Amino acid sequence: TAAGPHFNPYSMLQQDLLKINMLIMSCLGTLHGPREADLGNRHVGDLGNLTANDNGIIIIELTDSIIDLYNATRSVANRT
């Protein structure tokens, strides 16, 4: 089941990066990246995929250098 679009508060920044780095971005095809990538190479919402068990439960422990619970721009609180 899809939860909808992921969190990408820096869309304008990423559009600018696409214009500046056309050669690099054409090779990558997108600014989506793994959770370990820096902000120039991933969206804030790129956290990888989660798989629920047979009871629909997901348990995850996650450390991330970009997402934040309190920063107004990068806060992931109350988002899907």
Backbone as a chain_set.jsonl record, in Angstrom:
{"seq": "TAAGPHFNPYSMLQQDLLKINMLIMSCLGTLHGPREADLGNRHVGDLGNLTANDNGIIIIELTDSIIDLYNATRSVANRT", "coords": {"N": [[0.843, -1.18, 0.0], [0.561, 2.194, -0.821], [1.679, 5.166, 0.725], [1.528, 7.674, -0.237], [3.045, 10.718, -1.615], [6.499, 11.226, -0.763], [8.308, 13.069, 1.759], [9.691, 16.102, 0.818], [11.065, 18.785, 1.353], [12.922, 20.504, 0.181], [12.545, 21.024, -2.527], [12.896, 23.137, -4.395], [15.632, 23.734, -4.1], [16.687, 21.323, -4.987], [15.804, 21.339, -7.628], [17.346, 23.438, -8.594], [19.879, 22.291, -8.259], [19.686, 20.276, -10.144], [19.715, 21.755, -12.522], [22.27, 22.896, -12.421], [23.959, 20.682, -12.271], [23.643, 19.007, -14.612], [24.896, 16.971, -16.157], [25.834, 15.113, -14.252], [23.416, 14.534, -12.924], [21.939, 13.496, -15.02], [23.059, 11.053, -15.327], [22.391, 9.861, -12.908], [19.637, 10.143, -12.893], [17.788, 11.004, -11.025], [17.236, 12.693, -7.869], [16.786, 11.052, -5.837], [17.934, 8.996, -3.252], [19.933, 6.738, -1.226], [19.423, 6.299, 2.333], [21.832, 6.898, 3.542], [23.005, 8.874, 2.023], [24.052, 12.32, 1.38], [22.325, 15.535, 1.719], [22.349, 16.735, -0.802], [22.086, 14.623, -2.498], [19.797, 13.178, -2.062], [16.318, 13.061, -1.124], [14.738, 14.461, 1.782], [12.817, 12.717, 2.63], [13.656, 10.216, 1.725], [13.968, 7.332, 2.98], [14.303, 4.671, 2.656], [12.869, 1.361, 2.177], [10.276, -0.215, 4.07], [9.21, -3.241, 5.547], [6.394, -4.883, 6.641], [5.591, -7.291, 9.214], [3.747, -10.446, 9.356], [1.653, -9.689, 10.97], [1.309, -7.062, 10.419], [3.055, -5.328, 11.611], [5.769, -3.112, 12.049], [9.05, -2.798, 13.056], [11.557, -0.574, 13.705], [14.797, 0.807, 14.003], [16.399, 3.803, 13.683], [18.893, 6.0, 12.604], [19.58, 9.193, 11.456], [21.142, 11.773, 9.598], [19.925, 13.949, 8.44], [17.056, 14.183, 8.623], [14.679, 15.576, 10.954], [13.017, 16.182, 14.049], [12.201, 18.569, 15.071], [13.034, 20.792, 13.572], [11.625, 23.166, 11.492], [11.639, 23.025, 8.664], [12.738, 20.509, 8.037], [11.332, 18.69, 9.534], [9.938, 15.555, 10.279], [7.81, 14.811, 11.686], [4.455, 13.788, 12.051], [4.057, 13.091, 9.355], [3.659, 11.126, 6.325]], "CA": [[0.0, 0.0, 0.0], [1.335, 3.428, -0.899], [1.295, 6.205, 1.686], [1.509, 8.964, -0.921], [4.364, 11.28, -1.888], [7.356, 11.355, 0.411], [8.63, 14.417, 2.224], [10.768, 16.716, 0.042], [10.923, 20.222, 1.577], [13.925, 21.28, -0.546], [12.347, 20.79, -3.955], [13.504, 24.211, -5.18], [17.071, 23.511, -4.064], [17.012, 20.187, -5.828], [15.628, 21.766, -9.01], [18.542, 24.21, -8.919], [20.983, 21.349, -8.413], [19.52, 19.599, -11.429], [20.151, 22.669, -13.574], [23.713, 23.094, -12.31], [24.681, 19.411, -12.432], [22.889, 18.22, -15.582], [25.616, 15.77, -16.561], [25.804, 14.169, -13.134], [22.046, 14.123, -12.66], [21.44, 12.662, -16.112], [23.536, 9.698, -15.037], [21.635, 9.341, -11.768], [18.238, 10.133, -13.252], [16.952, 11.548, -9.964], [17.938, 13.022, -6.639], [16.473, 10.07, -4.802], [19.13, 8.273, -2.879], [19.835, 5.942, -0.005], [19.39, 7.032, 3.597], [23.195, 7.294, 3.906], [23.464, 9.964, 1.154], [23.88, 13.669, 1.916], [21.126, 16.219, 1.25], [22.454, 17.008, -2.233], [21.899, 13.398, -3.266], [18.584, 12.476, -1.641], [15.252, 13.839, -0.499], [14.634, 14.216, 3.216], [11.937, 11.565, 2.809], [14.226, 8.959, 1.233], [14.38, 6.567, 4.157], [14.337, 3.252, 2.346], [11.6, 0.654, 2.269], [9.987, -0.976, 5.276], [8.334, -4.381, 5.312], [5.683, -5.292, 7.851], [5.48, -8.733, 9.424], [2.415, -10.977, 9.057], [0.671, -8.985, 11.797], [1.277, -5.667, 10.01], [3.889, -4.549, 12.527], [7.118, -2.767, 11.61], [9.925, -2.307, 14.119], [12.744, -0.009, 13.064], [15.65, 1.74, 14.732], [16.937, 4.589, 12.589], [19.657, 7.212, 12.87], [19.684, 9.912, 10.198], [21.782, 13.075, 9.806], [19.187, 14.999, 7.746], [15.705, 14.392, 9.15], [14.621, 16.238, 12.252], [11.675, 16.228, 14.629], [11.895, 19.91, 15.551], [13.339, 21.79, 12.552], [10.39, 23.387, 10.733], [11.786, 22.613, 7.273], [13.09, 19.094, 7.9], [10.612, 17.868, 10.505], [9.177, 14.439, 9.728], [6.694, 14.525, 12.589], [3.107, 13.814, 11.465], [4.105, 12.924, 7.897], [3.669, 9.735, 5.887]], "C": [[0.884, 1.238, 0.0], [0.792, 4.456, 0.083], [1.223, 7.578, 1.039], [2.918, 9.484, -1.115], [5.198, 11.391, -0.614], [7.76, 12.811, 0.626], [9.841, 14.963, 1.483], [10.702, 18.237, 0.185], [11.894, 21.085, 0.785], [13.759, 21.153, -2.05], [12.964, 21.896, -4.808], [15.014, 24.055, -5.218], [17.449, 22.382, -5.01], [16.797, 20.509, -7.298], [16.831, 22.576, -9.461], [19.742, 23.298, -9.115], [20.89, 20.601, -9.733], [20.016, 20.468, -12.576], [21.67, 22.798, -13.585], [24.484, 21.828, -12.665], [23.999, 18.5, -13.438], [23.605, 16.93, -15.973], [25.559, 14.701, -15.475], [24.396, 13.639, -12.932], [21.488, 13.265, -13.787], [21.913, 11.228, -15.944], [22.728, 9.063, -13.908], [20.147, 9.235, -12.074], [17.32, 10.768, -12.219], [17.826, 11.972, -8.802], [17.498, 12.12, -5.498], [17.753, 9.325, -4.483], [18.926, 7.49, -1.602], [19.873, 6.826, 1.231], [20.772, 7.553, 3.976], [23.701, 8.483, 3.1], [23.265, 11.321, 1.828], [22.689, 14.349, 1.243], [21.179, 16.552, -0.236], [22.153, 15.811, -3.102], [20.707, 12.572, -2.821], [17.555, 13.47, -1.141], [15.257, 13.539, 0.988], [13.818, 12.951, 3.46], [12.465, 10.251, 2.287], [14.788, 8.161, 2.396], [14.472, 5.076, 3.885], [12.965, 2.626, 2.523], [11.495, -0.086, 3.584], [9.054, -2.113, 4.901], [7.713, -4.798, 6.627], [5.692, -6.812, 7.976], [4.048, -9.179, 9.136], [1.306, -10.304, 9.859], [0.576, -7.502, 11.449], [2.133, -4.752, 10.863], [5.273, -4.343, 11.929], [7.877, -2.251, 12.823], [11.198, -1.825, 13.444], [13.483, 0.877, 14.055], [16.442, 2.478, 13.672], [17.687, 5.799, 13.113], [19.871, 7.898, 11.531], [20.245, 11.301, 10.465], [21.005, 14.228, 9.174], [17.817, 15.243, 8.36], [15.757, 14.948, 10.561], [13.193, 16.179, 12.762], [11.251, 17.646, 14.972], [12.169, 21.011, 14.539], [12.124, 21.953, 11.641], [10.485, 22.891, 9.295], [11.984, 21.118, 7.13], [12.323, 18.18, 8.84], [9.813, 16.777, 9.807], [8.007, 14.064, 10.628], [5.364, 14.709, 11.859], [3.102, 13.775, 9.945], [4.091, 11.446, 7.564], [4.877, 9.479, 5.039]], "O": [[1.856, 1.308, 0.752], [-0.421, 4.591, 0.245], [0.888, 8.555, 1.709], [3.885, 8.784, -0.817], [4.667, 11.622, 0.472], [7.564, 13.662, -0.242], [10.909, 14.353, 1.515], [10.32, 18.92, -0.765], [11.706, 22.3, 0.721], [14.751, 21.173, -2.779], [13.514, 21.598, -5.869], [15.62, 24.23, -6.275], [18.428, 22.486, -5.749], [17.534, 20.003, -8.145], [17.291, 22.421, -10.592], [20.537, 23.504, -10.031], [21.909, 20.324, -10.366], [20.665, 19.974, -13.497], [22.285, 22.809, -14.651], [25.543, 21.897, -13.289], [23.792, 17.322, -13.148], [22.958, 15.891, -16.105], [25.273, 13.535, -15.748], [24.198, 12.433, -12.784], [20.652, 12.395, -13.543], [21.237, 10.294, -16.373], [22.421, 7.872, -13.949], [19.47, 8.338, -11.571], [16.161, 11.045, -12.529], [19.013, 11.65, -8.755], [17.798, 12.386, -4.334], [18.562, 9.059, -5.372], [17.871, 7.569, -0.973], [20.312, 7.975, 1.168], [20.87, 8.564, 4.671], [24.731, 9.058, 3.451], [22.43, 11.467, 2.721], [22.109, 13.802, 0.305], [20.129, 16.643, -0.872], [21.981, 15.95, -4.313], [20.608, 11.393, -3.161], [17.895, 14.595, -0.775], [15.727, 12.483, 1.411], [14.099, 12.199, 4.393], [11.772, 9.239, 2.397], [15.958, 8.307, 2.75], [14.699, 4.296, 4.81], [12.021, 3.281, 2.964], [12.497, -0.529, 4.144], [8.2, -1.956, 4.028], [8.415, -5.038, 7.61], [5.788, -7.529, 6.98], [3.223, -8.369, 8.715], [0.142, -10.349, 9.462], [-0.155, -6.76, 12.106], [1.958, -3.534, 10.841], [5.873, -5.265, 11.378], [7.397, -1.368, 13.533], [11.841, -2.57, 12.704], [12.872, 1.602, 14.84], [17.095, 1.846, 12.841], [17.182, 6.535, 13.961], [20.298, 7.258, 10.569], [19.87, 11.942, 11.447], [21.388, 15.385, 9.352], [17.448, 16.392, 8.598], [16.756, 14.804, 11.267], [12.255, 16.132, 11.966], [10.061, 17.906, 15.147], [11.576, 22.084, 14.644], [11.644, 20.971, 11.077], [9.501, 22.383, 8.759], [11.453, 20.513, 6.198], [12.642, 16.995, 8.931], [9.09, 17.051, 8.848], [7.293, 13.099, 10.352], [5.181, 15.685, 11.131], [2.228, 14.37, 9.315], [4.456, 10.608, 8.389], [5.075, 8.36, 4.566]]}, "num_chains": 1, "name": "protein.A"}
